[in-house]
Amino acid sequence: MTSGRQFQTHVTTDCVHTLELPVPTETKSDKRRREILERLADHVLADGLSASSLRALAEAARTSDRMLLYYFKDKNEIIAATLGVIGSRLEAILTGRMAPHPLPLAKLQPRLLKTALEDDLWPYMRMWLEISALAAHGDAFYQAVGKQLAEQFLAWGTQQLDTTPQKKRDAEAASLLLTIEGVLLLKSVGMDAAIKDAVGIS
């Protein structure tokens, strides 16, 4: 293989041709934008969306307001792109912590609750609560983002249930999400004892 190129095999009925195709090269601007988004993702996870004014975002990205808007059209685009990076990180974490094989609800629920309460996941769960609060106030942008996250959590739960038929599995996945959401809400207000009493974990 040559630098900056990849090969694709094209099969015909009488022979095999190897076609050399160019690999898209990351530009300096692309690299800078990616680096900015990684820093912004770290900032939002640490300090929350409420601490994400344009100036605060620029400081977190180690640039100026003006330069930040050079890479993004407006603040909404900045937040959307940042949440996209955070969503990708979360998806990778959740995928790595799936049950090794499908389980019945009674066995899966305590496993997923324990996962959701792990320290390294808490910044993501806290962000989920913040997005939910903003959505509850009627913010259309955060309603759309919140729906996407909820669907991601539902899919994560559904894939780990061994329930049949599908309709029952979907209902149990929704029940899992409701339970996890309730536990996260209690944790956010310091009611760890209530969590322990309700589901046996803390």
N, C-alpha and C positions, 0 to 999 in steps of 0.2 A: 504494500500500500504506500502511496506517495503522500507527502505532507499536504494537508488541506483538501484531500480528495477521498471519496469512498467508491467502492465497486459494487455493482448490482448485476446479478446474473440474469440474463434474458434467455429463456428457453423457447426454441422454435421446433418444428417437427423434424427438421433434418440436422440441426446443429445447435451448439450453445455459444452465445456471444456474451462477452463480458464488457459491459458498458461502464466507462469511467465517468462518474458524476461529481460535480463540484459540491463540496460541503460548505454551507453558509458560514461565513467568517464573522465572528463577533467584532463589531466596530468599537472604537474607543468610546463613543457615545453610549453604545449598548452596555458596555462593561461598566461605565460610570453610573448609568441608570440602575443596573442590577445591584451595584454596591450601595447606592442610595436606598433602594428598597429593602435590602437586608438590614441596614441600620434603622430604617423607619419601623420595620417589623419588630426589631428588638425594643425600640422605644415604646411602641403601642402596647406590647406585651408587658413591659415593665411599669409604664405610667398610665396606660389607659387611653381611650379615645377622648375623654374629657380634657386631657392634658395635651391635646394635639391641635393647637392653633397652628396657623401657617408658620409663625415665627418659631414655635417650639419644634415643629417638624424640621424646619431648616437647620436649627441648632443641632438636632439629633442627627441629621444627615451631614453635618459639618460643612454646610454651605450657606448661602444667603437666600432670602425669600425669592429674590429675582432669579437666581440660578436654578432654584427648585422649579420655578414656573417655566424655565427654559426646557426642562425635561418632561414636564407634565402640563396639560392644558389648564387645569385648575385644581383646587383642593379636593373636590370630589374624585377626580381622577387619581390623585395621590392616594387618598384613602382606599379607593377601590383596588388599586394595584398593590398597596400594602397588605390589605386583607387577603388578597390573592396569594401572596407569599406566605402569610400566616396560615391560610387554609392548606397550602401544600405541605407545610411543616407538620401541621396537625394530622393530616391524612397519613403521612409517613409514620408518625408515632403510633396512631391507632392501628394501622396495618401491622406494625411490628408487635402489637400487644393483643392481637386477636387470639381467641381460644384455638388450640391446635386442631380441634375438630368440633363440629356442631354439638351443642349441648341443650338439654331441656331448660326451660325458663328458670326453674327452681335452682339449678346449678349455675346458670349463666349470670343471673342477676347479681349475686354477691361478688362475682369475679369482676363484672363491669363497673360496679359501684366502687370497688377498691381501686380499680384503674383510674376512674374519673377523679378520685380524691388524692392521687399521688402528687407529690410536691411539684414535680417538673411539668405536670399537666395543669396545675392550678392557674397559671397565667392565661392559658387558653380558655379554661372554664370561666374565669373571671371576665374575660373579654366577651364570651358568649352571653353572660348575664347582662353586661353593659349594652350589648347590641339589642338584646331582648327588651331592655328598659327603653331604649331609644325608639324601637319599633312600636312599643306599646303606646308611645306618645304620638303615633301617627306618622312618623318619618318614613316616607315611601322607600328611600334608599336603604335604610336599615331593616325595613320589613323584608325587602328582597334578599338582602344579605342573610338575615336571620333565617329565612325560609330555606336558603341553600344550605346553611349549616345544619338546620334541623333534618333536612333530607339526608345529609351526609351521616349524621348520627343514626338515623333510622336504618340506613343501608348497612352501616357497621353492625348494628344489633341484629338485623335480619339475617345477615350472612352467617351469624354464629349460632342461630337457633336451629334445632333439629325438628321443629314442629311441622306437622302436616295437618290439614291442607294449607296452601299458601295464604288463604284468607285468615286463618287462625294465626299463622306465623306473623303476618303483618300486624294483627291486633296485639300480639305479644310484644313485638318490637316497639309499637307505640306506647305500651304499658311500661316498657323498660325506659324509654325516653322520659316519660312523665315522672318516673321514680327518680331517675338521675337528676332531672331538673329540680325536683323538690329537695333532694339532698344537697345540691349545689347552693340553692337558695338558703337553706339552713346554715350551711358552712359559712356563707358570705356574711351572716349576721352573728357568727360566733356561737351557734347552737350545736356544738359538737356532741354534747351529752344527749340531745334529742336524737341525733343521727344514730348514735350508738344504741339507744333504747329501741329505735324503730327498726333498724336493719342489722344491728349487731356489729357495726364497724365504726371506726373513728379515725 
